[in-house]
């Protein structure tokens, strides 16, 4: 009987060692896809140290997450290559969608980039306008719903918390109108207007509002698409009013939104 117990313990030890080797191999493979780069093993070793003491299920889950992110980045790179060589345009990447938004969003249809009937936006619109568009959203029953509000809302709501509270209420009806839809919520992009800043201090608190929107998305299962960087990098593509965009900006905004789909 003692001999059997020892054999079992020995086998368990062997299995454990094999499992550890497999995990290490997976990690090293993940971090070292190019054999020429074998000199730099720091990322893999750092990861192993982080995983010390973790359960095998936690390690497996972490590796899957990293693999998914790597595949997402590869898809984005392939898409950008196709766009760069002209084999596809960013507008051809949109299908089975609707846009909801304000005057900034209007440009997607007004400049002829997307089907105007699917761009449910008007000057002065804010999240309270969602309710008025539910019938059209229900008609299209889209797979992708792009939500681009905020510019006008900054002058209405007292705080980010107040804004998100009302946003959540509006999203309830939208989810019912597009039960199979994936919802991508665009960040509020910077405003460079002294007139609006004088109108409301909230135009200087856009980062706070975006942080609240991001948290809502994480908690409620929506995709938050941060467009702040592309707006700041392309400030020359703002109109003279410091609020609206020239037509040349929309392909950049569109690509950032499309890349957001890969978060699914």
C-alpha positions in Angstrom: 0.0 0.0 0.0 2.8 2.4 0.9 4.5 1.6 -2.5 1.3 2.5 -4.3 1.0 5.8 -2.4 4.6 6.7 -3.3 3.9 5.9 -7.0 0.9 8.1 -7.0 2.8 11.0 -5.5 5.6 10.4 -8.0 3.1 10.5 -10.9 1.4 13.6 -9.6 4.8 15.2 -9.4 5.6 14.2 -13.0 2.2 15.5 -14.2 2.8 18.8 -12.3 6.2 19.2 -13.8 4.8 18.5 -17.3 2.0 21.1 -16.8 4.5 23.7 -15.6 6.8 23.1 -18.7 3.8 23.4 -21.0 2.8 26.7 -19.4 6.4 28.1 -19.6 6.6 27.0 -23.2 3.3 28.8 -24.0 4.5 31.9 -22.3 7.9 31.9 -24.0 6.3 31.2 -27.3 3.8 34.1 -26.8 6.6 36.5 -26.0 9.1 35.1 -28.5 7.2 34.6 -31.8 10.4 35.4 -33.7 13.4 33.1 -33.1 15.8 35.9 -34.0 14.6 37.7 -30.9 15.5 34.9 -28.4 18.0 37.2 -26.7 15.3 39.3 -25.1 13.4 37.0 -22.7 12.7 39.7 -20.1 9.0 40.0 -20.9 8.4 36.3 -20.5 10.4 36.0 -17.3 8.6 39.0 -15.9 5.3 37.4 -16.7 6.4 34.1 -15.0 7.3 36.1 -11.8 3.8 37.7 -11.9 2.2 34.4 -12.2 4.1 32.8 -9.3 1.6 31.4 -6.8 -1.3 31.7 -9.3 -3.6 28.7 -10.0 -3.3 26.9 -13.3 -6.7 28.1 -14.3 -5.7 31.7 -13.6 -2.6 31.3 -15.7 -4.5 29.7 -18.5 -7.1 32.5 -18.5 -4.3 35.1 -18.5 -2.6 33.4 -21.5 -5.9 33.3 -23.4 -6.4 37.0 -22.7 -2.9 37.9 -24.0 -3.5 35.7 -27.1 -6.8 37.4 -27.8 -5.1 40.8 -27.6 -2.3 39.8 -29.8 -4.8 38.5 -32.4 -6.7 41.8 -32.1 -3.6 43.8 -32.8 -2.8 41.6 -35.8 -6.3 42.1 -37.2 -5.9 45.9 -36.8 -2.5 45.8 -38.5 -3.8 43.8 -41.4 -6.8 46.2 -41.8 -4.5 49.2 -41.8 -2.2 47.6 -44.4 -5.3 46.9 -46.6 -6.3 50.5 -46.2 -2.8 51.8 -47.0 -2.4 49.8 -50.2 -5.9 50.9 -51.4 -7.4 47.4 -51.6 -10.3 48.6 -49.3 -11.7 51.9 -48.0 -12.7 52.5 -44.4 -16.3 53.0 -45.5 -16.5 49.6 -47.0 -15.8 48.2 -43.5 -19.2 49.4 -42.2 -22.2 47.1 -42.6 -25.4 46.5 -40.7 -25.0 49.6 -38.5 -26.7 52.8 -37.3 -25.1 55.9 -35.9 -26.8 58.1 -33.3 -25.3 61.5 -32.4 -25.2 65.2 -32.7 -24.0 67.7 -35.4 -20.5 66.2 -35.4 -22.0 62.8 -36.3 -24.1 64.4 -39.0 -21.0 64.6 -41.2 -20.8 60.9 -41.7 -24.0 61.1 -43.8 -23.8 64.8 -45.0 -20.4 64.3 -46.6 -21.6 61.2 -48.4 -19.5 58.7 -46.5 -22.3 56.6 -45.1 -26.0 56.0 -45.8 -27.7 59.1 -44.4 -30.8 57.0 -43.5 -28.6 55.1 -41.0 -27.1 58.2 -39.5 -29.6 59.3 -36.9 -28.2 62.7 -35.9 -29.1 66.3 -35.9 -27.6 69.6 -34.8 -28.3 70.2 -31.1 -29.0 66.5 -30.3 -27.9 64.9 -27.0 -28.6 61.6 -25.3 -32.3 62.6 -24.7 -32.7 62.3 -28.5 -32.1 58.6 -28.4 -35.8 58.0 -27.6 -37.0 59.8 -30.7 -34.9 57.4 -32.9 -35.9 54.1 -31.3 -38.4 53.3 -34.0 -35.8 53.7 -36.8 -33.3 51.7 -34.8 -35.9 48.9 -34.4 -36.6 49.0 -38.1 -32.9 48.4 -39.0 -32.3 46.0 -36.0 -28.5 46.6 -36.5 -25.6 44.5 -35.4 -23.6 47.6 -34.6 -24.8 50.7 -32.9 -22.4 53.7 -32.8 -23.3 56.3 -30.2 -21.6 59.7 -30.6 -23.2 62.2 -28.2 -21.8 64.6 -25.6 -21.0 67.9 -27.2 -24.4 69.5 -26.4 -24.9 67.4 -23.3 -22.0 69.2 -21.6 -24.0 72.3 -21.5 -27.0 70.5 -20.0 -26.0 68.1 -17.3 -24.6 69.3 -13.9 -21.9 66.6 -13.5 -20.5 63.4 -15.0 -22.5 61.4 -12.5 -25.7 63.1 -13.5 -24.9 62.6 -17.2 -24.2 58.9 -16.8 -27.3 58.3 -14.7 -29.4 59.7 -17.6 -27.3 58.0 -20.2 -28.1 54.6 -18.6 -31.8 55.3 -18.7 -31.6 56.1 -22.4 -29.6 52.9 -23.1 -32.4 50.7 -21.8 -34.7 51.6 -24.6 -31.9 51.4 -27.2 -31.0 47.9 -26.1 -34.7 46.8 -26.5 -34.7 48.4 -30.0 -31.6 46.5 -31.1 -31.6 43.3 -29.0 -28.8 41.7 -31.0 -26.7 44.8 -31.3 -23.3 45.6 -30.1 -23.0 49.1 -28.7 -20.0 51.3 -29.2 -20.0 54.6 -27.4 -17.6 57.3 -28.7 -15.8 59.4 -26.2 -16.6 63.1 -26.2 -13.9 64.7 -28.3 -12.2 68.0 -27.2 -13.8 71.3 -27.8 -11.7 74.4 -28.7 -14.3 77.1 -28.3 -14.0 80.0 -25.9 -17.7 80.7 -26.5 -18.7 77.2 -25.1 -16.1 77.4 -22.3 -17.7 80.6 -21.2 -21.2 79.0 -21.5 -20.3 76.1 -19.2 -17.3 75.0 -17.2 -18.1 71.4 -18.2 -16.4 72.0 -21.5 -13.2 72.1 -19.5 -14.1 68.8 -17.8 -14.4 66.5 -20.8 -11.8 64.1 -19.4 -14.0 63.7 -16.3 -17.1 63.0 -18.4 -15.2 60.5 -20.5 -13.9 58.7 -17.4 -17.5 58.3 -16.2 -18.7 57.1 -19.6 -15.9 54.6 -19.8 -16.8 53.2 -16.3 -20.4 52.9 -17.4 -19.4 50.9 -20.5 -17.2 48.6 -18.4 -20.0 48.0 -15.9 -22.9 47.7 -18.5 -21.1 45.7 -21.2 -20.7 48.4 -23.9 -17.5 49.2 -25.9 -16.0 52.6 -25.1 -14.0 54.0 -28.0 -11.6 56.7 -27.0 -11.2 59.3 -29.8 -9.3 61.9 -27.7 -5.9 61.1 -29.2 -6.9 61.3 -32.8 -8.8 64.5 -32.2 -5.8 66.1 -30.5 -3.4 64.9 -33.2 -5.6 66.3 -35.9 -6.5 69.7 -34.5 -6.0 71.3 -37.9 -9.0 69.3 -39.1 -11.4 71.2 -36.8 -13.5 73.9 -38.4 -12.9 77.5 -37.3 -15.5 77.2 -34.6 -13.3 74.7 -32.7 -16.2 72.2 -32.4 -17.0 70.6 -35.8 -14.8 68.7 -38.1 -13.7 69.1 -41.7 -14.6 66.2 -44.0 -11.0 65.0 -44.0 -11.2 64.0 -40.3 -14.0 61.5 -40.7 -12.0 58.6 -42.1 -9.7 58.8 -39.1 -12.7 58.8 -36.7 -14.3 56.0 -38.6 -11.2 53.8 -38.5 -10.9 54.3 -34.8 -14.5 53.3 -34.3 -14.1 50.2 -36.6 -11.0 49.2 -34.6 -13.2 49.4 -31.5 -15.3 46.5 -32.9 -12.3 44.2 -32.3 -12.8 44.6 -28.6 -15.7 42.2 -28.9 
